Amino acid sequence: MTTFTIRHHTVYWYPSDATESFAEVRMIPKNTPNQRLIEHRFETDPIVPVSLHTDYYGNTTGSLSVPFRHQSFSVNSLCTVEVDEPCYPSLSQEVFLGEAIQVLRSQQRVEYYDFRAPTPLVPVDEVFLPVVRRIFKLGKPIVEALLELTAWVHDSFEFAPGTTDVSTTAAQVAVSKAGVCQDFSHYMLAVARMAGIPARYASGYIETAQAKDAAESGRPDLIGSAVTHAWVEALLPGQIWMGFDPTNNIVAGDRHVIVAHGRDYNDVTPIRGSYRGPENRTMQVSVRMERQTGQPHLQTGSQSQSQF
């Protein structure tokens, strides 16, 4: 078991007073079979209440508004979470792809439909077909195929911040072969879904090797923790969701903390909203994720910020 404290800070500045702001946030880690949320709180400036509800995909979502004049607006999410290394049944992993697809198609549960269907960011496109045909052979075990796809995306795409944005589609990434974790995940979703495997977008945090090396050493650096991270969860026979991280070419493990899942990035955006006020507002986001070796506790106070 690994315990982390995580601070996710977002701040907006306006060139002159905004008269009101509204935001919807997804920053609270989920409770799953291998992850437990110990404590969480929001801090906002100006101080306003945060109302919580559960969205369509089971993600805890906060809503808040600032109904008066303000020149800045910040949301600080602080939590402590415990994570275990996931354990996946070997029988689910070893099912041959042809049989697995038949089993998965026979499961007509409504919640799986969305994770088979295309979206604007993860379309059906013939550009994905060569990879589908090369990797997803019917006589290959399903997890072997998914691991091969994870490695192929990692090796074939360049991690290049600034080359894409939140509107970039998986089909565009297939052509440019460059992007960030969001783009690699969208591409992997498109290929897996076209192969007949339900797959969903996972959003959260990942511990870097530099952070872990405070206590241990010898692991390669993991890309992704400067702001938030994204990976893919694929459905295996037996209704098992297994996480694959194509940005780092690993299975999602006890260094991944999941906050939300959905069809694509648009379903899990950490913060979105609107405001009434001047144009050209600026935004900064920072994430600090720390492994706890003693009694976990939340701390307040300023931390260094990185430009989003």
C-alpha positions as CSV (number, residue, x, y, z in Angstrom):
1,M,0.0,0.0,0.0
2,T,1.2,3.5,-0.9
3,T,-0.1,6.7,0.6
4,F,0.0,10.0,-1.2
5,T,-1.0,13.6,-0.3
6,I,-2.0,15.6,-3.4
7,R,-2.4,19.3,-3.9
8,H,-4.1,20.4,-7.1
9,H,-4.1,24.2,-7.4
10,T,-5.8,26.3,-10.1
11,V,-6.0,30.1,-10.2
12,Y,-7.5,32.6,-12.7
13,W,-6.5,36.2,-13.0
14,Y,-8.6,38.9,-14.7
15,P,-7.2,42.2,-16.1
16,S,-10.1,44.0,-14.3
17,D,-13.0,42.9,-12.1
18,A,-15.1,39.9,-13.2
19,T,-18.7,40.3,-11.9
20,E,-19.3,36.5,-11.5
21,S,-17.7,33.2,-12.1
22,F,-19.0,29.6,-12.2
23,A,-16.9,26.4,-12.2
24,E,-17.4,22.6,-12.3
25,V,-14.5,20.6,-10.9
26,R,-13.4,17.0,-10.9
27,M,-10.5,16.7,-8.6
28,I,-11.6,14.2,-5.9
29,P,-10.0,10.8,-6.2
30,K,-12.3,7.8,-6.6
31,N,-12.8,4.9,-4.2
32,T,-12.0,1.7,-6.2
33,P,-11.0,-1.9,-5.2
34,N,-7.3,-0.8,-5.1
35,Q,-7.7,2.9,-4.1
36,R,-9.2,4.5,-1.0
37,L,-9.8,8.2,-0.4
38,I,-8.8,9.0,3.2
39,E,-9.6,12.7,3.3
40,H,-10.3,15.6,1.0
41,R,-11.1,19.3,1.2
42,F,-11.5,22.3,-1.1
43,E,-10.0,25.7,-0.4
44,T,-11.2,28.6,-2.5
45,D,-10.3,32.2,-2.8
46,P,-12.7,34.1,-2.6
47,I,-14.2,31.7,0.0
48,V,-17.4,30.2,-1.5
49,P,-19.2,26.9,-0.8
50,V,-18.6,23.8,-3.1
51,S,-21.6,21.6,-3.8
52,L,-20.9,18.0,-4.6
53,H,-22.8,15.6,-6.8
54,T,-22.1,12.4,-8.8
55,D,-22.1,12.7,-12.5
56,Y,-23.3,10.2,-15.1
57,Y,-20.0,8.2,-15.1
58,G,-19.8,8.0,-11.3
59,N,-17.3,10.8,-10.8
60,T,-17.5,13.1,-7.8
61,T,-18.1,16.6,-9.2
62,G,-18.0,19.9,-7.4
63,S,-19.9,23.0,-8.4
64,L,-19.1,26.5,-7.2
65,S,-19.8,30.1,-8.1
66,V,-18.5,33.5,-7.2
67,P,-21.5,35.8,-7.5
68,F,-19.7,39.1,-6.8
69,R,-16.8,41.2,-8.1
70,H,-13.4,39.7,-8.0
71,Q,-10.0,40.0,-9.8
72,S,-8.8,36.5,-9.2
73,F,-10.4,33.1,-8.4
74,S,-8.6,30.0,-7.2
75,V,-9.5,26.4,-6.3
76,N,-7.2,24.4,-4.1
77,S,-8.0,20.6,-3.9
78,L,-6.1,18.8,-1.1
79,C,-6.4,15.0,-0.4
80,T,-4.8,12.0,1.1
81,V,-5.3,8.7,-0.8
82,E,-4.1,5.1,-0.4
83,V,-3.3,3.0,-3.4
84,D,-2.6,-0.7,-3.7
85,E,-0.9,-2.5,-6.7
86,P,-3.9,-3.8,-8.8
87,C,-4.4,-7.5,-9.0
88,Y,-6.0,-8.8,-12.2
89,P,-7.3,-12.3,-12.6
90,S,-5.1,-14.4,-14.9
91,L,-8.1,-16.0,-16.5
92,S,-9.4,-12.6,-17.7
93,Q,-6.0,-11.7,-19.1
94,E,-5.4,-15.0,-21.0
95,V,-8.7,-15.2,-22.9
96,F,-8.0,-15.2,-26.7
97,L,-9.1,-12.0,-28.4
98,G,-11.7,-13.6,-30.6
99,E,-13.4,-15.2,-27.7
100,A,-13.0,-12.1,-25.5
101,I,-14.7,-9.9,-28.1
102,Q,-17.7,-12.3,-28.3
103,V,-18.0,-12.3,-24.5
104,L,-17.7,-8.5,-24.3
105,R,-20.3,-8.0,-27.1
106,S,-22.7,-10.3,-25.2
107,Q,-22.6,-8.0,-22.2
108,Q,-25.4,-5.6,-23.1
109,R,-25.0,-3.5,-20.0
110,V,-25.9,0.2,-20.7
111,E,-22.8,1.6,-19.0
112,Y,-20.6,-0.3,-21.5
113,Y,-22.2,1.2,-24.6
114,D,-20.6,4.6,-24.3
115,F,-17.2,3.0,-24.1
116,R,-17.7,1.2,-27.4
117,A,-19.1,4.2,-29.3
118,P,-17.1,6.9,-31.1
119,T,-17.0,10.5,-29.8
120,P,-15.9,13.8,-31.5
121,L,-12.4,13.4,-29.9
122,V,-12.3,9.6,-30.5
123,P,-13.8,9.0,-33.9
124,V,-14.1,5.9,-36.1
125,D,-11.6,6.5,-38.9
126,E,-9.9,4.3,-41.4
127,V,-6.6,5.8,-40.3
128,F,-6.6,3.4,-37.3
129,L,-7.3,0.2,-39.3
130,P,-3.7,-0.7,-40.1
131,V,-2.8,-0.8,-36.4
132,V,-6.1,-2.7,-35.5
133,R,-5.3,-5.3,-38.1
134,R,-1.6,-5.6,-37.2
135,I,-2.0,-6.0,-33.4
136,F,-5.5,-7.4,-32.8
137,K,-5.2,-11.0,-34.1
138,L,-8.1,-13.2,-32.9
139,G,-5.8,-15.9,-31.7
140,K,-3.8,-13.6,-29.4
141,P,-4.6,-13.2,-25.7
142,I,-6.5,-9.9,-25.1
143,V,-4.0,-8.5,-22.6
144,E,-1.1,-9.4,-24.8
145,A,-2.7,-7.4,-27.6
146,L,-3.4,-4.4,-25.3
147,L,0.2,-4.4,-24.0
148,E,1.4,-4.5,-27.6
149,L,-0.7,-1.5,-28.5
150,T,0.5,0.4,-25.4
151,A,4.1,-0.2,-26.4
152,W,3.4,0.7,-30.0
153,V,1.9,4.1,-29.1
154,H,4.7,4.8,-26.7
155,D,7.4,4.0,-29.3
156,S,5.7,5.6,-32.3
157,F,4.5,8.9,-30.9
158,E,6.6,11.9,-29.8
159,F,5.8,13.4,-26.4
160,A,5.6,17.1,-27.5
161,P,3.8,19.5,-25.2
162,G,2.3,22.5,-27.1
163,T,1.7,20.6,-30.4
164,T,-1.9,19.8,-29.6
165,D,-4.8,21.2,-27.5
166,V,-8.0,19.9,-25.8
167,S,-9.8,19.9,-29.2
168,T,-7.3,17.7,-31.0
169,T,-8.8,14.4,-32.2
170,A,-7.3,11.0,-32.2
171,A,-7.4,11.0,-36.0
172,Q,-5.3,14.1,-36.1
173,V,-2.8,12.6,-33.6
174,A,-2.6,9.5,-35.9
175,V,-1.3,11.8,-38.6
176,S,1.0,14.0,-36.6
177,K,2.3,11.2,-34.3
178,A,2.9,13.8,-31.5
179,G,1.1,15.1,-28.5
180,V,0.8,14.5,-24.8
181,C,-0.8,11.9,-22.5
182,Q,-4.3,13.0,-23.4
183,D,-3.6,12.5,-27.1
184,F,-1.9,9.1,-26.6
185,S,-4.9,8.0,-24.6
186,H,-7.4,9.1,-27.2
187,Y,-5.5,7.3,-29.9
188,M,-5.3,4.1,-27.9
189,L,-9.1,4.4,-27.1
190,A,-9.9,4.7,-30.8
191,V,-7.9,1.6,-31.8
192,A,-9.2,-0.5,-28.9
193,R,-12.8,0.4,-29.6
194,M,-12.5,-0.3,-33.3
195,A,-11.0,-3.7,-32.4
196,G,-14.2,-4.4,-30.4
197,I,-12.9,-3.8,-26.9
198,P,-14.8,-1.3,-24.6
199,A,-12.3,1.2,-23.3
200,R,-12.6,4.4,-21.2
201,Y,-10.5,7.5,-20.6
202,A,-8.9,7.7,-17.1
203,S,-7.8,11.0,-15.6
204,G,-5.8,11.6,-12.4
205,Y,-2.3,11.8,-11.2
206,I,1.0,9.9,-11.5
207,E,4.0,9.9,-9.1
208,T,7.2,10.8,-10.9
209,A,10.4,8.8,-10.4
210,Q,12.1,11.9,-8.9
211,A,9.5,12.0,-6.2
212,K,9.7,8.3,-5.4
213,D,13.5,8.4,-5.4
214,A,13.4,10.5,-2.2
215,A,12.9,7.0,-0.7
216,E,13.9,4.6,-3.4
217,S,16.0,4.7,-6.6
218,G,16.5,2.8,-9.8
219,R,13.2,3.4,-11.6
220,P,13.0,5.3,-14.9
221,D,11.3,8.7,-15.0
222,L,7.6,8.7,-15.6
223,I,6.2,11.6,-17.7
224,G,2.9,13.2,-16.8
225,S,2.8,14.7,-13.3
226,A,3.4,18.4,-14.1
227,V,-0.3,19.0,-14.2
228,T,-2.6,16.0,-14.5
229,H,-2.2,12.6,-16.2
230,A,-4.3,10.4,-18.5
231,W,-4.3,6.7,-19.4
232,V,-6.7,4.1,-20.7
233,E,-8.8,1.4,-19.0
234,A,-9.9,-1.5,-21.1
235,L,-12.7,-4.0,-20.2
236,L,-11.7,-7.6,-19.9
237,P,-14.0,-10.7,-19.7
238,G,-15.3,-11.0,-16.1
239,Q,-16.2,-7.2,-16.0
240,I,-12.6,-6.3,-15.1
241,W,-11.2,-2.9,-16.0
242,M,-7.5,-2.9,-16.5
243,G,-5.4,0.3,-16.8
244,F,-2.8,0.9,-19.6
245,D,-0.5,3.9,-19.7
246,P,0.7,4.5,-23.3
247,T,2.7,7.6,-22.4
248,N,5.0,5.6,-20.1
249,N,4.4,2.1,-21.6
250,I,3.3,0.5,-18.3
251,V,0.2,-1.0,-16.7
252,A,-1.4,1.5,-14.4
253,G,-0.3,0.6,-10.9
254,D,0.2,2.0,-7.4
255,R,1.8,5.2,-8.7
256,H,-1.4,6.1,-10.5
257,V,-4.3,7.8,-8.7
258,I,-7.5,7.9,-10.6
259,V,-9.9,10.8,-10.2
260,A,-12.4,10.3,-13.0
261,H,-13.3,8.3,-16.1
262,G,-15.4,8.9,-19.1
263,R,-15.6,8.5,-22.9
264,D,-12.8,11.0,-23.5
265,Y,-11.2,14.2,-22.0
266,N,-14.4,16.2,-22.3
267,D,-16.1,14.0,-19.7
268,V,-13.4,14.4,-17.1
269,T,-12.0,17.9,-17.5
270,P,-10.5,18.8,-14.0
271,I,-12.1,22.3,-14.2
272,R,-14.4,24.1,-16.6
273,G,-16.7,27.0,-16.3
274,S,-17.7,30.4,-17.4
275,Y,-17.4,34.0,-16.2
276,R,-18.8,37.5,-16.8
277,G,-16.0,40.0,-17.2
278,P,-13.0,41.1,-19.2
279,E,-11.3,39.1,-22.0
280,N,-7.8,37.7,-21.8
281,R,-7.9,36.1,-18.4
282,T,-4.8,34.1,-17.4
283,M,-4.7,30.7,-15.8
284,Q,-2.1,28.7,-13.8
285,V,-2.3,25.1,-12.7
286,S,0.1,23.1,-10.5
287,V,0.0,19.7,-8.9
288,R,2.1,18.5,-6.0
289,M,2.0,14.7,-5.3
290,E,4.0,13.4,-2.3
291,R,4.5,9.9,-1.0
292,Q,3.9,9.7,2.7
293,T,6.3,7.6,4.9
294,G,4.8,8.5,8.2
295,Q,1.3,9.5,9.4
296,P,-0.4,11.2,6.4
297,H,-1.9,14.6,6.9
298,L,-3.0,17.5,4.7
299,Q,-1.1,20.8,4.7
300,T,-2.0,24.2,3.5
301,G,0.2,27.0,2.2
302,S,1.6,28.1,-1.1
303,Q,3.5,25.8,-3.4
304,S,5.4,26.5,-6.6
305,Q,3.3,26.7,-9.7
306,S,3.9,25.8,-13.3
307,Q,2.3,27.4,-16.3
308,F,-0.5,25.3,-17.8
